[in-house]
Amino acid sequence: MWDALSPSVLEAIARCDAERLQVERSRVAPHIREKMTVPTYSVADRFASWERLVRRLEPGWDGDDFYPISAYDNDLDSRDALDQVMRALPEEANEGPLGQLLARLDTRFRAATVPDPELSLRPWVRPTTERPEEELGEWWKRKPVRVPWPE
Protein backbone atom coordinates (compact mmCIF):
# COMPACT_ATOMS: atom_id res chain seq x y z
CA MET A 1 0.00 0.00 0.00
CA TRP A 2 2.84 2.40 0.78
CA ASP A 3 4.05 2.14 -2.82
CA ALA A 4 0.66 3.43 -4.00
CA LEU A 5 0.97 6.72 -2.10
CA SER A 6 1.66 9.90 -4.03
CA PRO A 7 4.90 11.84 -3.52
CA SER A 8 2.99 14.64 -1.76
CA VAL A 9 1.43 12.22 0.73
CA LEU A 10 4.79 10.53 1.31
CA GLU A 11 6.36 13.94 1.95
CA ALA A 12 3.61 14.80 4.45
CA ILE A 13 4.17 11.46 6.22
CA ALA A 14 7.91 12.15 6.30
CA ARG A 15 7.19 15.52 7.96
CA CYS A 16 4.97 13.82 10.56
CA ASP A 17 7.68 11.25 11.23
CA ALA A 18 10.35 13.97 11.53
CA GLU A 19 8.21 15.82 14.07
CA ARG A 20 7.63 12.59 15.98
CA LEU A 21 11.36 11.82 15.95
CA GLN A 22 12.07 15.21 17.53
CA VAL A 23 9.54 14.50 20.29
CA GLU A 24 11.03 11.08 20.95
CA ARG A 25 14.59 12.40 20.89
CA SER A 26 13.69 15.12 23.39
CA ARG A 27 12.77 12.46 25.95
CA VAL A 28 16.05 10.56 26.08
CA ALA A 29 19.62 11.11 27.22
CA PRO A 30 21.99 12.83 24.75
CA HIS A 31 24.05 9.69 24.09
CA ILE A 32 20.87 7.84 23.04
CA ARG A 33 19.41 10.84 21.18
CA GLU A 34 22.29 10.90 18.72
CA LYS A 35 21.69 7.27 17.74
CA MET A 36 18.00 7.74 17.00
CA THR A 37 17.40 8.24 13.29
CA VAL A 38 13.80 7.06 12.87
CA PRO A 39 10.88 7.43 15.26
CA THR A 40 9.73 4.41 17.19
CA TYR A 41 6.16 5.52 16.62
CA SER A 42 6.25 6.40 12.93
CA VAL A 43 3.08 6.65 10.85
CA ALA A 44 3.79 3.21 9.36
CA ASP A 45 4.37 1.74 12.83
CA ARG A 46 1.07 3.18 14.08
CA PHE A 47 -0.75 1.57 11.15
CA ALA A 48 1.05 -1.72 11.82
CA SER A 49 0.09 -1.56 15.49
CA TRP A 50 -3.58 -0.99 14.65
CA GLU A 51 -3.54 -3.79 12.10
CA ARG A 52 -1.93 -6.22 14.58
CA LEU A 53 -4.60 -5.44 17.16
CA VAL A 54 -7.40 -5.92 14.63
CA ARG A 55 -5.94 -9.29 13.56
CA ARG A 56 -5.57 -10.32 17.20
CA LEU A 57 -9.26 -9.63 17.84
CA GLU A 58 -10.58 -11.42 14.78
CA PRO A 59 -11.85 -15.00 14.84
CA GLY A 60 -9.24 -17.51 13.83
CA TRP A 61 -6.30 -15.67 15.35
CA ASP A 62 -4.20 -18.32 17.00
CA GLY A 63 -1.23 -16.39 18.32
CA ASP A 64 0.10 -17.61 21.61
CA ASP A 65 2.11 -14.56 22.56
CA PHE A 66 1.35 -12.85 25.86
CA TYR A 67 -0.90 -9.83 25.40
CA PRO A 68 -1.73 -7.97 28.63
CA ILE A 69 -4.73 -5.68 28.89
CA SER A 70 -2.29 -2.74 29.23
CA ALA A 71 -1.15 -3.45 25.66
CA TYR A 72 -4.77 -3.01 24.53
CA ASP A 73 -4.97 0.57 25.74
CA ASN A 74 -1.58 1.26 24.15
CA ASP A 75 -3.00 0.01 20.85
CA LEU A 76 -6.09 2.20 21.29
CA ASP A 77 -3.77 5.15 21.99
CA SER A 78 -2.03 4.34 18.70
CA ARG A 79 -5.40 4.56 16.98
CA ASP A 80 -5.85 8.01 18.56
CA ALA A 81 -2.47 9.00 17.13
CA LEU A 82 -3.56 7.78 13.68
CA ASP A 83 -6.60 10.03 13.96
CA GLN A 84 -4.32 13.01 14.65
CA VAL A 85 -1.94 12.04 11.84
CA MET A 86 -4.74 11.69 9.30
CA ARG A 87 -6.05 15.16 10.21
CA ALA A 88 -2.55 16.57 9.64
CA LEU A 89 -2.14 14.93 6.22
CA PRO A 90 -3.50 16.42 2.99
CA GLU A 91 -7.06 15.51 2.00
CA GLU A 92 -5.58 13.32 -0.74
CA ALA A 93 -4.22 10.99 1.97
CA ASN A 94 -7.61 10.63 3.61
CA GLU A 95 -9.39 9.88 0.35
CA GLY A 96 -6.66 7.67 -1.14
CA PRO A 97 -5.09 4.33 -0.22
CA LEU A 98 -4.07 5.40 3.29
CA GLY A 99 -7.53 6.58 4.25
CA GLN A 100 -9.05 3.48 2.65
CA LEU A 101 -6.70 1.25 4.63
CA LEU A 102 -7.67 2.94 7.88
CA ALA A 103 -11.37 2.65 7.02
CA ARG A 104 -10.97 -1.09 6.30
CA LEU A 105 -9.11 -1.66 9.57
CA ASP A 106 -11.75 0.30 11.50
CA THR A 107 -14.51 -1.78 9.88
CA ARG A 108 -12.73 -4.98 10.87
CA PHE A 109 -12.26 -3.63 14.41
CA ARG A 110 -16.00 -2.89 14.68
CA ALA A 111 -16.78 -6.41 13.43
CA ALA A 112 -14.55 -7.94 16.13
CA THR A 113 -15.92 -5.78 18.95
CA VAL A 114 -19.27 -4.83 20.43
CA PRO A 115 -20.50 -1.55 21.88
CA ASP A 116 -19.66 -1.14 25.56
CA PRO A 117 -22.07 1.56 26.79
CA GLU A 118 -21.32 0.60 30.39
CA LEU A 119 -17.60 1.22 29.70
CA SER A 120 -16.87 -2.04 31.48
CA LEU A 121 -13.18 -1.94 30.47
CA ARG A 122 -12.58 1.60 31.74
CA PRO A 123 -11.10 0.49 35.10
CA TRP A 124 -8.26 -1.15 33.12
CA VAL A 125 -8.32 0.55 29.73
CA ARG A 126 -7.96 4.32 29.73
CA PRO A 127 -6.59 6.80 27.21
CA THR A 128 -3.30 8.42 28.21
CA THR A 129 -4.65 11.85 27.29
CA GLU A 130 -7.46 13.02 29.53
CA ARG A 131 -10.48 14.12 27.55
CA PRO A 132 -14.20 14.08 28.15
CA GLU A 133 -15.74 10.73 27.27
CA GLU A 134 -17.75 12.24 24.42
CA GLU A 135 -14.51 13.36 22.70
CA LEU A 136 -12.99 9.88 22.67
CA GLY A 137 -12.91 7.83 19.50
CA GLU A 138 -15.41 5.01 19.17
CA TRP A 139 -12.63 2.44 19.74
CA TRP A 140 -12.58 3.45 23.41
CA LYS A 141 -16.28 2.62 23.72
CA ARG A 142 -16.18 -0.92 22.35
CA LYS A 143 -14.96 -4.20 23.80
CA PRO A 144 -13.61 -7.30 22.08
CA VAL A 145 -15.96 -10.17 21.36
CA ARG A 146 -13.03 -12.51 22.02
CA VAL A 147 -10.81 -11.19 24.83
CA PRO A 148 -7.15 -11.39 23.75
CA TRP A 149 -5.59 -10.96 27.21
CA PRO A 150 -5.41 -13.51 30.06
CA GLU A 151 -8.41 -13.39 32.34
Backbone as CSV, one residue per row, in Angstrom:
resi,resn,N_x,N_y,N_z,CA_x,CA_y,CA_z,C_x,C_y,C_z
1,MET,0.822,-1.183,0.000,0.000,0.000,0.000,0.875,1.259,0.000
2,TRP,1.988,1.206,0.691,2.845,2.397,0.785,3.366,2.808,-0.595
3,ASP,3.574,1.832,-1.463,4.053,2.139,-2.818,3.005,2.888,-3.643
4,ALA,1.741,2.783,-3.249,0.660,3.432,-3.999,0.449,4.894,-3.593
5,LEU,1.160,5.352,-2.570,0.971,6.725,-2.100,1.690,7.714,-3.008
6,SER,1.081,8.862,-3.177,1.660,9.897,-4.028,2.872,10.529,-3.341
7,PRO,3.746,11.153,-4.125,4.897,11.839,-3.524,4.484,12.886,-2.485
8,SER,3.400,13.607,-2.727,2.993,14.638,-1.761,2.534,14.024,-0.444
9,VAL,1.852,12.896,-0.497,1.429,12.220,0.731,2.654,11.646,1.449
10,LEU,3.561,11.063,0.698,4.785,10.528,1.311,5.601,11.637,1.973
11,GLU,5.653,12.801,1.345,6.360,13.944,1.945,5.673,14.380,3.234
12,ALA,4.348,14.409,3.246,3.607,14.796,4.446,3.837,13.783,5.561
13,ILE,3.883,12.505,5.220,4.166,11.465,6.219,5.585,11.636,6.748
14,ALA,6.526,11.930,5.870,7.915,12.152,6.296,7.997,13.325,7.267
15,ARG,7.210,14.371,7.028,7.187,15.519,7.962,6.625,15.093,9.319
16,CYS,5.548,14.314,9.300,4.968,13.819,10.561,5.984,12.970,11.318
17,ASP,6.683,12.104,10.590,7.681,11.253,11.227,8.848,12.068,11.770
18,ALA,9.252,13.112,11.054,10.347,13.971,11.525,9.941,14.693,12.809
19,GLU,8.705,15.169,12.852,8.215,15.818,14.072,8.162,14.825,15.228
20,ARG,7.715,13.614,14.942,7.635,12.587,15.984,9.029,12.220,16.471
21,LEU,9.991,12.131,15.564,11.362,11.820,15.952,11.895,12.882,16.908
22,GLN,11.603,14.138,16.639,12.065,15.214,17.534,11.467,15.065,18.926
23,VAL,10.191,14.709,18.986,9.543,14.495,20.285,10.216,13.342,21.021
24,GLU,10.414,12.243,20.327,11.029,11.077,20.950,12.469,11.358,21.376
25,ARG,13.205,12.080,20.552,14.594,12.400,20.894,14.678,13.333,22.089
26,SER,13.665,14.176,22.265,13.686,15.119,23.385,13.493,14.434,24.730
27,ARG,13.092,13.182,24.712,12.772,12.464,25.949,13.859,11.503,26.413
28,VAL,14.990,11.507,25.721,16.046,10.559,26.078,17.365,11.287,26.332
29,ALA,18.286,10.556,26.917,19.616,11.112,27.217,20.359,11.429,25.920
30,PRO,21.254,12.415,25.969,21.985,12.825,24.754,22.703,11.688,24.026
31,HIS,23.315,10.763,24.767,24.050,9.689,24.092,23.107,8.740,23.338
32,ILE,21.871,8.653,23.746,20.867,7.840,23.036,20.268,8.660,21.894
33,ARG,20.027,9.933,22.162,19.411,10.837,21.179,20.161,10.827,19.861
34,GLU,21.483,10.838,19.938,22.293,10.902,18.716,22.161,9.646,17.861
35,LYS,21.801,8.525,18.475,21.686,7.265,17.741,20.311,7.078,17.108
36,MET,19.357,7.888,17.511,17.995,7.739,16.998,17.869,8.435,15.648
37,THR,17.529,7.661,14.627,17.398,8.236,13.287,15.980,8.110,12.722
38,VAL,15.199,7.214,13.293,13.801,7.059,12.875,12.943,6.981,14.139
39,PRO,11.729,7.483,14.058,10.882,7.431,15.257,10.392,6.010,15.539
40,THR,10.293,5.692,16.789,9.729,4.411,17.193,8.261,4.342,16.798
41,TYR,7.583,5.463,16.925,6.156,5.521,16.618,5.919,6.300,15.324
42,SER,6.445,5.782,14.231,6.249,6.405,12.926,4.809,6.169,12.471
43,VAL,4.416,6.843,11.408,3.078,6.652,10.846,2.906,5.187,10.437
44,ALA,3.881,4.618,9.785,3.791,3.210,9.363,3.682,2.283,10.568
45,ASP,4.442,2.572,11.624,4.375,1.744,12.829,3.015,1.840,13.502
46,ARG,2.416,3.018,13.484,1.074,3.185,14.076,0.043,2.364,13.290
47,PHE,0.150,2.391,11.960,-0.753,1.573,11.150,-0.527,0.089,11.446
48,ALA,0.736,-0.314,11.539,1.051,-1.719,11.818,0.503,-2.133,13.182
49,SER,0.608,-1.268,14.161,0.088,-1.558,15.494,-1.421,-1.765,15.463
50,TRP,-2.126,-0.884,14.749,-3.578,-0.986,14.652,-3.977,-2.270,13.915
51,GLU,-3.238,-2.581,12.854,-3.545,-3.795,12.105,-3.291,-5.048,12.943
52,ARG,-2.210,-5.066,13.717,-1.927,-6.219,14.580,-3.043,-6.420,15.601
53,LEU,-3.516,-5.311,16.190,-4.604,-5.436,17.159,-5.848,-5.991,16.488
54,VAL,-6.200,-5.455,15.331,-7.396,-5.923,14.633,-7.281,-7.420,14.340
55,ARG,-6.134,-7.860,13.839,-5.940,-9.289,13.557,-6.070,-10.120,14.825
56,ARG,-5.529,-9.610,15.920,-5.566,-10.317,17.203,-7.008,-10.512,17.676
57,LEU,-7.877,-9.566,17.378,-9.259,-9.630,17.839,-10.149,-10.500,16.962
58,GLU,-9.737,-10.702,15.732,-10.584,-11.420,14.778,-10.622,-12.916,15.064
59,PRO,-11.761,-13.539,14.702,-11.854,-15.002,14.844,-10.750,-15.665,14.027
60,GLY,-10.269,-16.765,14.546,-9.240,-17.508,13.826,-7.822,-17.116,14.187
61,TRP,-7.662,-16.029,14.941,-6.298,-15.667,15.348,-5.837,-16.704,16.352
62,ASP,-4.670,-17.259,16.131,-4.201,-18.325,17.003,-2.843,-18.020,17.627
63,GLY,-2.504,-16.757,17.709,-1.232,-16.392,18.316,-1.183,-16.810,19.772
64,ASP,-0.030,-17.191,20.222,0.097,-17.614,21.608,1.017,-16.679,22.402
65,ASP,1.278,-15.503,21.836,2.115,-14.555,22.561,1.303,-13.899,23.678
66,PHE,1.997,-13.502,24.716,1.355,-12.853,25.859,0.912,-11.453,25.460
67,TYR,-0.342,-11.135,25.733,-0.901,-9.826,25.398,-1.678,-9.330,26.617
68,PRO,-1.043,-8.482,27.444,-1.734,-7.973,28.635,-2.757,-6.899,28.269
69,ILE,-3.702,-6.682,29.142,-4.727,-5.679,28.894,-4.111,-4.289,28.735
70,SER,-2.958,-4.042,29.374,-2.289,-2.744,29.229,-1.823,-2.522,27.791
71,ALA,-1.533,-3.589,27.066,-1.155,-3.447,25.656,-2.354,-3.003,24.826
72,TYR,-3.553,-3.393,25.252,-4.767,-3.014,24.531,-4.950,-1.500,24.566
73,ASP,-4.796,-0.890,25.739,-4.968,0.570,25.740,-3.832,1.276,25.016
74,ASN,-2.651,0.680,24.981,-1.575,1.256,24.153,-1.966,1.220,22.681
75,ASP,-2.573,0.116,22.246,-3.000,0.012,20.854,-4.125,0.997,20.548
76,LEU,-5.034,1.212,21.498,-6.088,2.203,21.293,-5.500,3.616,21.249
77,ASP,-4.477,3.859,22.062,-3.774,5.149,21.986,-3.128,5.339,20.610
78,SER,-2.603,4.254,20.048,-2.026,4.339,18.701,-3.095,4.709,17.686
79,ARG,-4.300,4.200,17.891,-5.396,4.560,16.979,-5.719,6.040,17.117
80,ASP,-5.673,6.561,18.360,-5.850,8.005,18.562,-4.802,8.786,17.773
81,ALA,-3.557,8.321,17.837,-2.471,8.997,17.128,-2.710,8.958,15.618
82,LEU,-3.243,7.855,15.110,-3.559,7.782,13.678,-4.615,8.808,13.310
83,ASP,-5.572,9.016,14.195,-6.603,10.029,13.964,-5.949,11.413,13.818
84,GLN,-5.017,11.716,14.698,-4.319,13.009,14.646,-3.477,13.114,13.382
85,VAL,-2.782,12.048,13.035,-1.941,12.045,11.838,-2.791,12.278,10.596
86,MET,-3.903,11.572,10.505,-4.745,11.690,9.304,-5.296,13.109,9.165
87,ARG,-5.584,13.756,10.279,-6.048,15.156,10.210,-4.934,16.086,9.739
88,ALA,-3.688,15.726,10.018,-2.554,16.570,9.642,-2.126,16.358,8.182
89,LEU,-2.539,15.240,7.599,-2.141,14.932,6.225,-3.079,15.626,5.239
90,PRO,-2.623,15.802,3.998,-3.496,16.418,2.988,-4.743,15.563,2.741
91,GLU,-5.786,16.200,2.275,-7.058,15.513,1.997,-6.845,14.304,1.091
92,GLU,-5.908,14.420,0.184,-5.583,13.321,-0.737,-5.249,12.036,0.031
93,ALA,-4.584,12.166,1.169,-4.224,10.989,1.967,-5.459,10.342,2.562
94,ASN,-6.403,11.157,2.991,-7.610,10.632,3.613,-8.537,9.968,2.608
95,GLU,-8.514,10.438,1.377,-9.386,9.876,0.346,-8.724,8.744,-0.428
96,GLY,-7.403,8.660,-0.361,-6.659,7.670,-1.138,-6.408,6.378,-0.382
97,PRO,-5.376,5.653,-0.789,-5.089,4.331,-0.220,-4.907,4.326,1.298
98,LEU,-4.292,5.363,1.845,-4.065,5.400,3.285,-5.386,5.518,4.048
99,GLY,-6.229,6.428,3.619,-7.535,6.577,4.248,-8.394,5.340,4.071
100,GLN,-8.287,4.716,2.908,-9.047,3.483,2.648,-8.562,2.345,3.542
101,LEU,-7.255,2.264,3.743,-6.702,1.245,4.633,-7.232,1.444,6.052
102,LEU,-7.185,2.663,6.522,-7.669,2.936,7.878,-9.158,2.606,7.996
103,ALA,-9.938,2.953,7.001,-11.374,2.646,7.022,-11.606,1.134,7.068
104,ARG,-10.823,0.378,6.292,-10.974,-1.087,6.305,-10.603,-1.665,7.668
105,LEU,-9.516,-1.166,8.254,-9.111,-1.656,9.570,-10.162,-1.312,10.625
106,ASP,-10.707,-0.107,10.551,-11.752,0.295,11.501,-12.997,-0.579,11.353
107,THR,-13.351,-0.910,10.124,-14.510,-1.778,9.881,-14.263,-3.159,10.485
108,ARG,-13.080,-3.671,10.292,-12.732,-4.982,10.867,-12.725,-4.909,12.398
109,PHE,-12.252,-3.804,12.956,-12.263,-3.629,14.412,-13.704,-3.656,14.924
110,ARG,-14.593,-2.905,14.255,-16.004,-2.892,14.675,-16.613,-4.286,14.591
111,ALA,-16.238,-5.057,13.587,-16.777,-6.410,13.429,-16.295,-7.349,14.539
112,ALA,-15.129,-7.075,15.102,-14.550,-7.941,16.132,-14.832,-7.438,17.547
113,THR,-15.606,-6.361,17.648,-15.923,-5.779,18.951,-17.418,-5.504,19.029
114,VAL,-17.867,-5.203,20.228,-19.273,-4.834,20.435,-19.304,-3.528,21.227
115,PRO,-20.385,-2.774,21.089,-20.503,-1.554,21.883,-20.410,-1.879,23.380
116,ASP,-19.829,-0.974,24.105,-19.664,-1.139,25.555,-20.194,0.112,26.248
117,PRO,-21.520,0.331,26.210,-22.073,1.558,26.787,-21.818,1.686,28.287
118,GLU,-21.612,0.550,28.950,-21.321,0.597,30.395,-19.852,0.932,30.657
119,LEU,-19.043,0.964,29.590,-17.600,1.216,29.700,-16.969,0.246,30.699
120,SER,-17.314,-1.018,30.538,-16.867,-2.044,31.478,-15.349,-2.216,31.527
121,LEU,-14.643,-1.810,30.467,-13.182,-1.940,30.465,-12.474,-0.728,31.070
122,ARG,-13.208,0.346,31.307,-12.585,1.598,31.741,-11.704,1.475,32.994
123,PRO,-12.029,0.601,33.956,-11.100,0.485,35.103,-9.695,0.058,34.700
124,TRP,-9.565,-0.640,33.554,-8.260,-1.148,33.118,-7.762,-0.499,31.842
125,VAL,-8.676,0.005,31.049,-8.323,0.545,29.730,-8.730,2.010,29.679
126,ARG,-7.705,2.880,29.743,-7.959,4.324,29.732,-7.009,5.001,28.764
127,PRO,-7.500,6.046,28.086,-6.592,6.801,27.212,-5.538,7.526,28.045
128,THR,-4.360,7.715,27.475,-3.304,8.417,28.213,-3.554,9.918,28.257
129,THR,-4.323,10.425,27.310,-4.646,11.846,27.288,-6.048,12.030,27.853
130,GLU,-6.146,12.807,28.920,-7.463,13.019,29.525,-8.318,13.908,28.647
131,ARG,-9.487,13.395,28.338,-10.479,14.125,27.550,-11.850,13.692,28.044
132,PRO,-12.844,14.518,27.819,-14.199,14.078,28.155,-14.564,12.838,27.338
133,GLU,-15.343,11.982,27.912,-15.735,10.725,27.265,-16.319,10.947,25.868
134,GLU,-17.105,12.004,25.710,-17.746,12.241,24.417,-16.745,12.629,23.322
135,GLU,-15.534,13.007,23.687,-14.512,13.357,22.697,-13.631,12.171,22.302
136,LEU,-13.810,11.051,22.971,-12.991,9.879,22.670,-13.485,9.194,21.402
137,GLY,-12.557,8.599,20.686,-12.911,7.832,19.498,-13.750,6.625,19.869
138,GLU,-14.506,6.131,18.900,-15.408,5.006,19.174,-14.670,3.773,19.674
139,TRP,-13.402,3.610,19.326,-12.627,2.442,19.740,-12.523,2.344,21.249
140,TRP,-12.630,3.459,21.949,-12.580,3.448,23.413,-13.908,2.986,24.021
141,LYS,-14.940,2.933,23.222,-16.285,2.619,23.723,-16.777,1.267,23.217
142,ARG,-15.847,0.417,22.836,-16.177,-0.922,22.353,-15.309,-1.920,23.111
143,LYS,-15.761,-3.151,23.162,-14.958,-4.196,23.804,-14.887,-5.404,22.884
144,PRO,-13.793,-6.146,22.959,-13.611,-7.299,22.082,-14.664,-8.377,22.326
145,VAL,-15.087,-9.013,21.253,-15.965,-10.172,21.365,-15.169,-11.313,21.984
146,ARG,-13.952,-11.481,21.513,-13.031,-12.511,22.024,-11.889,-11.781,22.731
147,VAL,-11.818,-11.916,24.038,-10.815,-11.194,24.832,-9.417,-11.759,24.552
148,PRO,-8.480,-10.901,24.118,-7.149,-11.387,23.753,-6.137,-11.416,24.907
149,TRP,-6.516,-10.973,26.079,-5.592,-10.961,27.209,-6.007,-12.047,28.204
150,PRO,-5.079,-12.471,29.055,-5.407,-13.510,30.056,-6.448,-12.974,31.045
151,GLU,-7.373,-13.814,31.377,-8.410,-13.394,32.335,-8.159,-14.012,33.682
